[in-house]
Each structure stands twice: as structure tokens, then as C-alpha cells.
Amino acid sequence: MLVRPKKPSREELAKIFKDPRTLKAFEQVFEILPGEINIQQESIDDVQALAESAAAQAVLAIALIQAVEALAEVKAMEPVRQCNCQHDDLTPRYEHATPDHIEPTQIQYQEINSLEVI
């Protein structure tokens, strides 16, 4: 934060500036400038924080690019697997599912007390 300089007296400024309008304008410089410089310093601090954040994000982006390059190198060095299958000569496969329980198809009675399932 800027320390406000000692404001020169009107008599001291009158020695330098003969014109009253210029004298008044120069007096206002001592009132306006310190506040404006403080505001600018705050803006500079904000911009610096944003720049540091952007730099950190750039470093992370470069690290991610290097990781992708490393993965691409590993992928390029692995052996190529080729399928030797010929799908042109395969016929459709039909599956027949059998139920889990036994279903009697024919019942023969030999005796009254016995039952045979075929």
C-alpha cells in the first residue's frame, strides 16, 4: 500500500505554478493519485494471482500430455494381435435348451404298484 506523500502547501505550489487553474489541478493530483495507485496495486495483485493459476494449469496440461505420450509409446510397443478367424464360412448357431426338470413322454403301467417313466 502506498504511503500518502506530504502534500505541498498552496504557497509552495504558487511559486511553481503561476496560473490558478494549473495550481488547482496540481493540488488535485495529490488527492487523486494515491488512491488510484492503491486501486491499481490491488488489480495488479489480482492479475498476478490469475497468472500464477494459469501457469499451474499449464504445467498440469503439459504433464497430462507427457502421460498420454508415454501411454501411446507403451501401446505402440505391444505386439499386434490379429484374428485368424474367417467369419465368412460360419453358419448360424442354433442352441437347444433342455429344461431342468424331467417331463414324462410316455407312461407305461406294468403293475399296479409301479410306474415307469421313459
C-alpha positions, 0 to 999 in steps of 0.5 A: 500500500502506498504511503500518502506523500506530504502534500505541498502547501498552496504557497509552495505550489504558487511559486511553481505554478503561476496560473490558478487553474494549473495550481488547482489541478496540481493540488488535485493530483495529490488527492487523486493519485494515491488512491488510484495507485492503491486501486491499481496495486490491488488489480495488479495483485489480482492479475498476478494471482490469475497468472500464477493459476494459469501457469499451474494449469499449464504445467498440469496440461503439459504433464497430462500430455507427457502421460498420454505420450508415454501411454501411446509409446507403451501401446505402440510397443505391444505386439499386434494381435490379429484374428485368424478367424474367417467369419465368412464360412460360419453358419448360424448357431442354433442352441437347444435348451433342455429344461431342468426338470424331467417331463414324462413322454410316455407312461407305461403301467406294468403293475399296479404298484409301479410306474415307469417313466421313459 
